[in-house]
Amino acid sequence: MQKKDKEKVLDEVWTTERVQEFLDLHVPAGENPDFYLLHMAYKNMRLENFEEFLGFFKLAGKDLNAQDNQGRTLLDLIQSHKKGQGYASALESAIKN
């Protein structure tokens, strides 16, 4: 029987440093780097950590309206997610300010 490579971590502690590490994730070839980082943050962070990440993302001069390979922004994607409304609101606010 094979053992899982990685156990799912519940209630992970998200320090400021951990949130900032998402700015340095390895981006696969062919991906829009800014979209990829935003999408990974959305998929992995709690709302309050995502909001903090957006501040760091903007300070780094990255594009909150970055598009994936199909021309969609992260906001386009998450507006249709049932549990994405808080994230969409945070992203909209970051774009406006």
C-alpha positions in Angstrom: 0.0 0.0 0.0 1.4 3.4 -0.9 1.5 6.3 1.5 0.2 9.7 0.5 2.9 12.2 -0.3 1.3 15.0 1.5 -1.3 15.2 4.2 -3.9 18.0 4.0 -3.1 20.7 6.6 -6.1 22.0 8.4 -6.0 25.3 10.4 -2.6 26.2 9.0 -1.1 29.2 10.6 -0.7 32.0 8.1 1.9 34.4 9.2 2.7 37.6 7.3 5.9 35.8 6.0 3.8 32.8 4.8 1.4 35.1 3.0 4.3 37.0 1.3 5.9 33.7 0.2 3.1 33.3 -2.3 4.7 36.2 -4.3 7.7 33.9 -4.9 5.9 30.7 -6.0 7.3 28.9 -9.0 5.1 29.7 -12.0 4.8 26.9 -14.6 5.9 27.8 -18.1 3.2 29.2 -20.3 1.2 30.7 -17.4 0.7 34.4 -16.8 2.7 34.9 -13.6 0.4 37.5 -12.0 -2.7 35.5 -12.7 -1.1 32.3 -11.4 0.0 33.9 -8.1 -3.5 35.4 -7.6 -5.2 32.1 -8.4 -3.0 30.1 -6.1 -3.6 32.6 -3.3 -7.3 32.4 -3.8 -7.3 28.6 -3.8 -5.1 28.3 -0.7 -5.7 31.2 1.6 -8.5 32.1 4.0 -10.2 35.4 3.2 -8.3 37.5 5.7 -5.0 36.1 4.4 -6.1 36.7 0.8 -6.9 40.3 1.6 -3.4 40.7 3.2 -1.8 39.1 0.1 -3.6 41.5 -2.2 -1.9 44.4 -0.4 1.5 42.8 -0.9 0.7 41.9 -4.5 -0.2 45.6 -5.3 3.0 46.9 -3.5 5.0 44.6 -5.7 3.6 46.3 -8.8 1.7 43.2 -10.0 -1.5 43.2 -12.1 -4.7 42.5 -10.2 -6.5 42.3 -13.6 -4.0 39.7 -15.0 -5.7 37.1 -17.3 -5.3 33.4 -17.7 -4.7 31.7 -21.0 -8.4 32.0 -21.8 -8.6 35.7 -21.3 -10.3 35.5 -17.9 -9.3 37.5 -14.8 -9.5 36.0 -11.3 -12.5 38.2 -10.6 -14.2 36.7 -13.7 -13.6 33.2 -12.3 -14.6 33.7 -8.7 -17.7 35.8 -9.1 -19.6 32.6 -10.0 -18.3 30.6 -7.1 -20.8 30.2 -4.3 -18.2 30.7 -1.5 -16.2 33.2 -3.5 -18.2 36.4 -2.9 -16.0 37.6 0.0 -12.9 37.0 -2.2 -14.5 38.8 -5.1 -15.4 41.8 -2.9 -11.8 41.9 -1.6 -10.4 41.8 -5.1 -12.8 44.4 -6.4 -11.8 46.7 -3.5 -8.1 46.2 -4.2 -8.6 47.0 -7.9 -10.4 50.2 -7.1 -8.0 51.5 -4.5 
